Structures are given as C-alpha cells and as structure tokens.
Amino acid sequence: MATLLSQLLPARFPQQGRLDALHLPAHGRGSALPGDLRRLLGGRPVSWDLPELPMIGGPLEAEGAVADSQREAAAAVGADQCWYGVNGATGLLQAALLAIATPGSSVLMPRNVHRSLIQACALGGITPLLFDLPFLPDRGHVTALDGPWLARVLQELDRQKQRPVAAVLVQPTYHGYAADPLALVAPLQARGLPVLVDEAHGAHLLPGVDPNQPRSALAAGADLVVHSLHKSAAGLGQTAVLWAQGTAVDSDAIARSLGWLQTTSPSALLLASCEAALGEWRSVRGRRRLNRRFDQARALAVQLRDSGLPLLETQDPLRLIWHTAAAGINGLDADPWLMERGLIAELPEPGCLTFCLGLARHRGLARRMQRLWRELCRHQGGTSPAEVFSAPPLPLLGAPELDVRAAWCGPNRSVPLAQAAGAIAAQLICPYPPGIPLVIPGERLDSLRVQWLLEQAALWPDQIDGMVKIVA
Ligand SMILES: Cc1ncc(COP(=O)(O)O)c(C=O)c1O
C-alpha cells in the first residue's frame, strides 16, 4: 500500500509523460516558490523547524522577527496591523468573526460564505443573517455581489427590522467573479457595520499589481480582510494573513480570538512563507513576474477561446474555467479522465472544470488543453444533457430558525433526504471544494428546498448522500 510519504515524493503520476498540476497551492508544486524560501528549503534539512525563540517570536508577540515582519507588511500594504496565520484563511476568518461579533448578535453575510464562517457562528453563538446572490443558471454558479443587489438586501434588512453588528463579504469568489468593493464596503460602513472581507482568492488584487483587476477590499477601506496566501500568492499550504485598518474593530479583541484558535506552536517555516509570499508582491521583480503571469493567462484564454474551447469569463485571469456543460459533459466525469492524462484541475463541478494557473509558468499548455478537450469531447461529449442549473429556492434574506450551535450539537436523527420536508437541519450540507454550504444547521427544510437538494444530490452523488441529519 502506498504510504502518505510516498505520495509526496516527486510525482510519478501519470506514469509517464507530462503533468500539468493546475490546482492550489498556487506555487505550482514549488516551481513558483519565492527564491528565499526555496533556498531555505534547499539548505540543511529541517534546520528551520524552530519554536518561538525570543528572536523569532510569533504572530501574537510584540517583539521578534515575526512581529517586525508583520509590522513591515502592514505598512507596505497601507493597513494598520496584520497577523500571519498557519491555519489557512479558515483560522483567520474564524478569529476575525469572533472578534467583531459577540454571542447573541447577528452578522450579515452572503450565501456563498465558506463553511469556516458558519463554524465560527456555532463557536461564538452568532446568528448568520444570510443573503442570497445572483445566480448564473448555465453553469450553476453564484456570481459577484454588486451595489444594486446589496441595496436590495439592505432594504430587506430594514423591512425585517434586523440589527446585525457587522457584515461579511466574499470577494472574489472561488471562480474569480468580483465587482468593485467600493460600492459594497461604503454602504455597509455608513450603517455603522464593520466589514470583514473574505478575500481568500484575491491576494493578487493588492494595489500596485494590475490596474485592470478589480481593487482589493483593503483599498476600498474594509475593516478586516483575509488573504489565503497559498491560493492567490506563492505561500505554502495553510499560510494566510489577516489585515486590519481603522478603529471600528478592537485589535485586542482580534488578538484574543486569534489566541483562542491558533496553535501555541506556529510553524516557523509557514510564518516565513507568509513573509516570502508577501515579499513577492512587495518587490518590483515579483510584481513584474505576477503581471507576466496575468498577460500569459489572458493570452492563453484568447488562444483557447479562438480554438472553440468554451471558457467562462470571470474577473480572475488566473482561473481558467472550462464550461463542460456546453458540450454536454459533466465536469465530475471529465475530471478523473483528464487526471489519468496528467491534467489536474482544482475544482470539478457538474457543469464546469476550474483550473488554477497559479503563479507557475505553463509552457505548451494551450496546445495540450486543445488536444485534450477535443479527445474529451469525442469520449464524453453529449453524454450528459446540456445542463441548466436551478437556483436554490431561498429568500433574499433569512436566518436559521434555530440557533446554529443548538441545532448542530443537540439531539438529532438521520432521515432520507426525500422525507426531510418540514424538519430542521442538524448538519451542514457542503460539497468540498468549493466549501460553500447548501444547508446550514438550524435551517428549516421546506419542500421546495428538499426538492432542490435532491437535484443537487443527483448532481453530486459522491458528495451529498441521500440521508440528512435533522433536529430530533
Ligand atoms: C472563499 C474561501 N474562503 C476561505 C477558504 C478557506 O481557506 P484556507 O484553505 O486557506 O483555510 C476557502 C477555501 O477554499 C475559500 O474558498
């Protein structure tokens, strides 16, 4: 049997031939790692595995190299403070939410929040006030929130007399849909709501890189912004950063909740990787490299489109989305077929395959993708009917009927999904990736929702089973 260690050895997969690993982390299996980090890893094996020695410190220490590095990074970005994280955007989003909302309060958030934020609601006794988003039926994605849609949500908030204490935005989405965050952050702050932005997929939107990209929420004045540095910068897996600016959020509260959730032994390697990933963005050479990647990615997309490959358009040039449904192909079936041929996608879905180009250079990819697409169409084209995906039947704004934690942790029983109408969910239903919950504990499953979930279970047979836990 293959051991985990043997799986990590230089890939022997596929057995022969070329491998295009277009998945995250964005450093492309090491080829786009910043030079300093590469030198560190190439030196004496594991000499870097150090504790929080006084000269190194940690993300919550006032002194030491980590503190200095965080101060310099915040100053370079124009934020007041930042904290490096070694438990991904997950850990930092959770800490941020626990810092801005107290038990018993509610927080406005979009339906496409990552599951980590719902978990933080359960941990902190916070009610998620969830708003629906515009839906694109030809591919089954929610798209970017924009100003007019948010205005409707805020009107509904007033009509329902809801009083959240903060707001969360997700920008860009996993697929790269993004709008100008200025039109979103300002109206929320005007209501006195501190704004936390999950920009896990948008570290490359930081200022000074590419004026054609939507701006980062940091430049739009958001109070807290989280970047996953392994998704949108050249950081190692688990690296992330939380930026804070302004006075609306108490930095002691952030430090307190970071202390609750973070390990007392943060990996010095991962912390150094946070610094190195951000250092790429700060250096002229690094920015030039990033711009070259954007140019190459845009040229690749033009070439693929011109050859007839159906690519979806988003605001992130580093995400390449094959619209498999347009050729009657299920992305979940196409994924293993392509993997056997050495082309590895990040996110297979019933209607699409999303490839993350990341920060590595991919020579000859256009020709290879064109060839594999033609072969895929010959093998699987028209095997599943061209899909039109149905939007989830959700109100514009709503909260779970029962407290998330009470529903999740209390007595429950499993029933077939088809018999769950009228019950209250006691679990998340959440295909991963992308990690966006379809159902949240505490939500009532009306018959329309059950019908829609049965459709989803048919579309994601390995991810959504036919049973669901409901509150007993
Ligand atoms: C939008 C979004 N936010 C947060 C996360 C969590 O990021 P991490 O894997 O760095 O914990 C993800 C992961 O897929 C994500 O897609």
The ligand as a MOL file (V3000), in Angstrom:
LIG
                    3D

  0  0  0     0  0            999 V3000
M  V30 BEGIN CTAB
M  V30 COUNTS 16 16 0 0 0
M  V30 BEGIN ATOM
M  V30 1 C -13.8410 31.7150 -0.2730 0
M  V30 2 C -12.9800 30.9040 0.6490 0
M  V30 3 N -12.6900 31.3810 1.8670 0
M  V30 4 C -11.9130 30.7040 2.7280 0
M  V30 5 C -11.3870 29.4810 2.4110 0
M  V30 6 C -10.5020 28.7570 3.3940 0
M  V30 7 O -9.1900 28.9160 3.0110 0
M  V30 8 P -7.9890 28.0160 3.5950 0
M  V30 9 O -7.9920 26.7620 2.7860 0
M  V30 10 O -6.7820 28.8510 3.3940 0
M  V30 11 O -8.2880 27.7530 5.0120 0
M  V30 12 C -11.6700 28.9290 1.1580 0
M  V30 13 C -11.1410 27.6000 0.7970 0
M  V30 14 O -11.4320 27.0120 -0.1870 0
M  V30 15 C -12.4760 29.6620 0.2460 0
M  V30 16 O -12.7690 29.1770 -0.9720 0
M  V30 END ATOM
M  V30 BEGIN BOND
M  V30 1 1 1 2
M  V30 2 1 2 3
M  V30 3 2 2 15
M  V30 4 2 3 4
M  V30 5 1 4 5
M  V30 6 1 5 6
M  V30 7 2 5 12
M  V30 8 1 6 7
M  V30 9 1 7 8
M  V30 10 2 8 9
M  V30 11 1 8 10
M  V30 12 1 8 11
M  V30 13 1 12 13
M  V30 14 1 12 15
M  V30 15 2 13 14
M  V30 16 1 15 16
M  V30 END BOND
M  V30 END CTAB
M  END
